Amino acid sequence: MAESSSKQKKLDENTSIMNIDRISSLPDSVLCHILSFLTAKTCVATSLLSRRWRHVWENIQVLEFREDFHDCYEDDDDFEQFKQFSVLVNGVLTLRRSRDIRKFVLSCRHTHEDMFYANSVATWVRVAIGPRLEELELSLFSSDGEAFVMPYNLFTCTNLVSLSLCGGIHVKLHSSTKINLPSLKILQLDIDSVDCIDTLLSGCSTLESLDICFAPKCLSTIRMPHSLKSLKIGVENNDIGTHFEIVSPGLEYLSINQITAFGPITVCNFPEVTQVFLDVFSLEESVNALLNLLLAISATNTLELRRSTTKEPSPLQIWVEPTSAPQCIVSVLDVFYIRGFQGYGDEVEFVAYLLRKGLVLTRIHVICSDVFTDERTKYRILKRLSFVPRASTKCKLIFE
């Protein structure tokens, strides 16, 4: 009986330990940090857990609001849902004890046709912008084609570290606009329009990651910050001669895509670059700019080229082997992807050349175009490449 009683007592003690709410005993600062990984709606819901949690969410400085909407809503339902969403956002912003906001995420609809929409979004953005703001992520989906104009004071937030703008947003700047973003490390722009993007970048002296997708409307020179480590550019219909200056010697990742005519470009050598993706189409008069870029990235160990970049102007598509193998292919190139492979002679001979010369290659990945459906031809090409003597015994040929 004594042994049974002892076991029961131990069981009760273990159960008691398991029932202890250790999270609620943590200080408010730790609880707020935990809540910072949740949406604002979920944070507010924690107030129902217990008396201890009732007011914890009011001190959070990380706010994330995402409207859950679908295109299939009728107009009345559409407005009613946005109204409910605005009640949540306004309530949280009003009842918070802390006036500081470190991170603000807003994803919702926006329209100028209804002032309730326009005024709501404008008010929320103004409240978020302040001296303590470190991260801003704004995604606005316009239903009337009118873009939301970002307030000027955003571009003087000295503590801002990360800025992401997406959707129906207009960054309206002038060449004389004073930009002061000394702490900005990450900038992502996939928006309707940016006026004087060079002016914006000139005020980002410590920028490390830049991801921009835009359509230039006039002749301009875009100077990339020297501090960049990652650069991704998507330029639509660049046939107006936009001049890129990429003098960022510490660059580690480079992606240039959606460029239909490669305009003038100034580059330095990129000794630190490890991964490059190019999807550009060079006209005859701009091929030297592309060649200069390829020389500048000769230290990369991963290079991905779309066929738009590699295709030759001659209709004969004859691969001419260089008299001497470039050092980047012989001793640097590690992984090579070729997408949109169509089985042309120049493509096959180029892959064979890489197999023969690439001393440190570990993988060549050939991804066939959707229009290349002749299985017999594919088999013959694969058989041809399989018999090519390889400079690297570790090199794998993946053909799909």
C-alpha positions in Angstrom: 0.0 0.0 0.0 2.8 2.4 0.9 4.5 1.7 -2.5 1.2 2.4 -4.3 0.7 5.6 -2.4 4.2 6.7 -3.2 3.6 6.1 -6.9 0.4 8.0 -6.8 2.0 11.0 -5.1 4.8 11.1 -7.7 2.2 10.9 -10.4 0.3 13.8 -8.9 3.5 15.8 -8.7 4.4 15.2 -12.3 0.9 16.2 -13.4 1.1 19.3 -11.3 4.4 20.2 -13.0 2.9 19.6 -16.4 0.0 21.9 -15.6 2.2 24.8 -14.7 1.8 27.6 -17.3 5.5 28.5 -17.7 4.9 30.8 -20.7 2.6 33.1 -18.8 5.2 33.6 -16.1 7.6 35.1 -18.7 8.1 38.9 -18.6 6.1 41.1 -20.9 9.1 41.9 -23.1 9.6 38.2 -23.9 5.9 37.6 -24.5 5.8 40.6 -26.9 8.7 39.1 -28.8 6.7 35.8 -29.1 3.7 37.7 -30.3 5.8 39.6 -32.9 5.7 36.4 -35.1 1.9 36.4 -35.3 -0.5 38.5 -37.2 -2.2 41.4 -35.4 -5.5 39.6 -35.4 -4.0 36.6 -33.7 -2.2 38.8 -31.2 -5.4 40.4 -30.1 -7.1 37.0 -29.7 -4.5 36.1 -27.0 -6.2 38.6 -24.7 -8.9 35.9 -24.2 -6.4 33.3 -22.9 -6.4 34.6 -19.3 -6.2 37.8 -17.2 -2.4 37.6 -17.5 -2.7 37.9 -21.3 -5.4 40.5 -21.4 -3.2 43.6 -22.1 0.1 42.0 -23.3 -0.7 42.6 -27.0 -1.1 46.3 -26.4 2.7 46.7 -26.0 3.7 45.0 -29.3 5.8 47.0 -31.7 5.5 44.5 -34.6 2.1 44.8 -36.5 1.0 42.6 -39.4 -2.3 43.2 -41.1 -3.3 41.1 -44.1 -6.8 41.4 -45.6 -8.2 38.0 -46.6 -10.0 38.8 -49.8 -10.9 37.2 -53.1 -11.6 38.6 -56.6 -15.0 36.9 -56.7 -16.7 39.0 -54.1 -19.7 41.2 -55.1 -19.3 44.9 -54.6 -21.4 44.9 -51.4 -19.6 42.0 -49.8 -16.3 43.5 -50.9 -16.9 46.8 -49.1 -18.3 45.0 -46.0 -15.2 42.9 -45.7 -12.9 45.9 -46.0 -15.0 47.7 -43.4 -14.5 44.8 -41.0 -10.8 44.7 -41.8 -10.6 48.5 -41.1 -12.3 48.0 -37.7 -9.5 45.6 -36.8 -6.7 47.8 -37.9 -8.2 51.0 -36.4 -8.9 49.2 -33.1 -5.4 47.8 -32.8 -3.7 51.1 -33.6 -6.0 53.0 -31.2 -5.8 50.7 -28.2 -2.0 50.1 -28.3 -0.1 51.5 -25.3 3.2 51.7 -27.1 3.4 54.5 -29.7 6.5 53.1 -31.4 6.2 50.7 -34.3 9.3 48.8 -35.3 7.8 46.6 -38.1 4.6 47.3 -40.0 3.1 44.9 -42.6 0.0 45.8 -44.5 -1.6 43.9 -47.4 -5.0 45.0 -48.6 -7.0 46.6 -51.4 -6.9 50.2 -52.3 -9.0 52.5 -54.5 -9.4 56.2 -55.0 -13.0 55.8 -56.2 -14.1 55.4 -52.5 -12.6 57.8 -50.0 -13.1 55.4 -47.2 -10.6 53.0 -48.8 -8.2 55.8 -49.7 -8.3 57.7 -46.3 -8.0 54.4 -44.3 -4.9 53.2 -46.1 -3.3 56.7 -46.0 -4.0 57.0 -42.3 -2.5 53.6 -41.5 0.7 54.3 -43.5 1.1 57.7 -41.8 0.8 56.1 -38.4 3.4 53.4 -39.2 6.0 55.9 -40.4 8.0 57.2 -37.5 11.5 57.5 -36.0 11.5 53.9 -34.7 10.4 52.2 -37.8 12.8 49.5 -38.9 10.8 47.3 -41.4 8.0 48.3 -43.7 6.2 45.8 -46.0 3.4 47.3 -48.0 1.3 45.4 -50.6 -1.6 47.3 -52.1 -3.9 46.0 -54.8 -5.7 48.7 -56.8 -9.1 48.1 -58.4 -9.3 51.4 -60.3 -5.7 51.7 -61.7 -4.9 54.6 -59.4 -1.7 54.2 -57.5 -1.2 55.0 -53.8 1.5 57.8 -53.5 4.0 57.1 -50.7 4.5 59.9 -48.2 7.8 61.8 -48.6 8.7 61.4 -44.9 9.2 57.6 -45.4 12.4 58.4 -47.2 13.9 60.1 -44.2 13.4 57.3 -41.7 17.0 57.0 -40.5 16.3 53.7 -38.6 14.6 51.9 -41.6 16.5 48.7 -42.4 14.1 46.9 -44.7 11.6 48.3 -47.2 9.3 46.2 -49.5 6.7 47.9 -51.7 4.5 45.9 -54.0 1.4 46.5 -56.2 -0.4 49.7 -56.9 2.1 52.1 -55.4 3.8 55.2 -56.8 7.1 56.5 -55.5 6.9 60.1 -56.6 10.3 61.8 -56.3 12.2 64.6 -57.9 15.9 64.9 -58.7 16.2 67.5 -55.9 14.4 65.3 -53.3 16.5 64.7 -50.2 16.7 61.0 -49.5 18.2 59.9 -46.1 18.1 56.2 -45.5 21.5 55.5 -43.9 20.4 52.2 -42.2 18.5 50.6 -45.2 20.0 47.2 -46.0 17.1 45.6 -48.0 15.0 47.3 -50.7 12.4 45.5 -52.8 10.3 47.4 -55.3 7.7 45.8 -57.6 5.3 48.6 -58.0 3.5 50.7 -60.7 6.1 53.4 -61.1 9.2 55.0 -59.5 10.2 58.6 -60.5 13.9 59.3 -60.3 15.0 55.9 -59.0 18.6 57.0 -59.1 17.7 59.7 -56.6 16.2 57.1 -54.3 19.3 54.8 -54.5 21.6 57.8 -53.9 20.3 58.1 -50.4 20.9 54.4 -49.6 24.6 54.4 -48.7 24.6 51.0 -46.9 22.2 49.0 -49.1 23.1 45.4 -49.4 20.1 43.7 -51.2 18.2 45.4 -54.1 15.3 43.8 -55.9 13.6 46.1 -58.4 11.1 45.5 -61.2 10.0 48.5 -63.2 9.4 50.0 -66.7 11.5 53.1 -67.4 9.6 55.9 -69.0 12.5 58.1 -70.1 16.3 58.1 -70.7 18.1 57.8 -67.4 21.2 56.6 -65.6 20.7 54.3 -62.7 23.7 54.0 -60.4 23.7 51.0 -58.1 25.1 51.5 -54.6 28.7 50.4 -54.1 27.7 48.5 -51.0 25.4 45.9 -52.8 25.9 42.2 -52.2 22.7 41.1 -54.0 21.1 42.7 -57.1 18.0 41.6 -59.0 16.7 43.7 -61.8 13.7 43.2 -63.9 13.3 45.9 -66.6 10.3 45.7 -68.9 10.8 47.0 -72.5 14.1 48.6 -71.9 14.4 50.0 -75.5 14.9 53.6 -74.5 18.6 53.3 -73.6 18.6 53.3 -69.8 22.2 53.3 -68.6 23.1 51.0 -65.8 26.1 51.6 -63.6 26.9 48.6 -61.5 30.1 49.4 -59.6 29.6 47.2 -56.6 32.8 45.1 -56.1 31.3 43.2 -53.2 28.4 41.8 -55.2 27.7 38.1 -54.5 24.4 37.5 -56.4 23.3 39.0 -59.7 20.1 38.5 -61.6 19.1 40.6 -64.7 15.9 39.6 -66.5 13.0 40.8 -68.7 15.3 43.1 -70.6 14.4 43.2 -74.3 17.3 45.3 -75.4 20.5 45.5 -73.4 21.4 49.2 -73.2 24.6 50.9 -72.2 26.1 49.4 -69.0 29.1 50.2 -66.9 30.4 47.5 -64.6 33.5 46.7 -62.5 34.9 43.3 -61.8 32.9 41.2 -59.4 35.5 38.9 -57.6 33.0 37.9 -54.9 30.0 37.0 -57.1 29.0 33.3 -56.7 25.6 33.1 -58.5 24.5 34.8 -61.7 21.2 34.7 -63.7 20.9 36.4 -67.1 17.8 36.7 -69.3 18.6 39.5 -71.7 18.4 40.0 -75.4 21.3 41.8 -77.0 21.0 43.7 -80.2 24.0 43.8 -82.5 24.9 47.3 -81.4 24.8 46.4 -77.7 26.6 43.0 -77.8 29.8 44.6 -76.4 27.9 45.6 -73.3 26.9 42.0 -72.7 30.4 40.7 -73.3 31.8 43.2 -70.8 29.3 42.0 -68.2 30.3 38.4 -68.9 33.9 39.2 -68.4 33.1 41.0 -65.1 31.4 37.9 -63.7 34.1 35.5 -64.7 34.7 34.5 -61.0 31.2 33.1 -60.5 30.8 29.4 -59.9 27.1 29.2 -60.8 25.9 30.8 -64.1 22.4 30.5 -65.5 21.8 31.9 -69.0 18.5 31.9 -70.8 18.6 31.2 -74.6 17.7 34.9 -75.2 21.1 35.7 -73.9 23.1 33.0 -75.7 21.5 32.9 -79.1 23.7 33.9 -82.0 22.7 36.4 -84.7 23.7 34.0 -87.5 20.8 31.8 -88.7 23.4 29.0 -89.2 23.8 28.6 -85.4 27.4 27.4 -85.7 29.4 27.1 -82.5 32.9 28.4 -82.9 35.2 27.0 -80.2 37.6 29.6 -78.6 41.3 29.3 -79.4 41.9 29.2 -75.6 39.5 28.2 -72.9 38.4 31.1 -70.6 39.7 30.7 -67.0 36.2 31.0 -65.6 35.2 27.8 -67.4 38.4 25.9 -66.7 38.9 26.5 -63.0 35.9 28.4 -61.6 32.6 27.2 -63.1 31.0 24.7 -60.8 27.3 24.4 -61.8 25.8 25.2 -65.2 22.1 25.4 -66.1 20.8 25.8 -69.6 17.0 26.3 -69.9 14.8 26.3 -73.0 17.2 23.8 -74.7 15.9 23.0 -78.2 18.6 20.7 -79.5 20.2 23.1 -82.0 23.7 22.3 -83.0 25.3 25.3 -81.3 23.6 24.3 -78.0 24.9 20.7 -78.2 28.4 21.7 -79.1 28.6 24.3 -76.3 27.5 21.8 -73.7 30.1 19.3 -75.1 32.7 22.1 -74.8 31.9 22.7 -71.2 32.2 18.9 -70.5 35.7 18.8 -72.1 37.1 22.0 -70.5 35.4 22.4 -67.1 37.9 21.0 -64.5 35.8 21.8 -61.5 32.3 21.2 -62.9 30.1 19.1 -60.7 26.8 19.5 -62.6 25.5 20.5 -66.0 21.7 20.7 -66.0 20.0 20.8 -69.4 16.3 21.7 -69.2 14.5 21.2 -72.6 12.1 23.7 -74.0 8.4 22.8 -74.0 8.4 22.9 -77.8 11.3 20.4 -78.0 9.2 17.2 -77.9 11.1 14.9 -80.3 12.1 12.0 -77.9 14.3 10.3 -80.5 16.3 13.5 -81.1 16.6 14.0 -77.3 18.0 10.4 -77.0 20.6 10.9 -79.8 21.8 14.2 -78.2 22.0 12.6 -74.7 24.0 9.7 -76.2 26.3 12.1 -78.0 27.0 14.1 -74.9 27.4 10.9 -72.8 30.5 9.9 -74.8 32.2 13.3 -74.6 35.4 13.0 -72.5 34.9 15.0 -69.3 37.6 17.1 -67.7 36.0 16.7 -64.3 35.3 13.1 -63.1 32.7 14.6 -60.6 30.6 16.2 -63.3 27.0 14.9 -63.7 25.0 15.6 -66.8 21.3 16.0 -66.0 19.1 16.1 -69.1 15.3 16.6 -68.8 
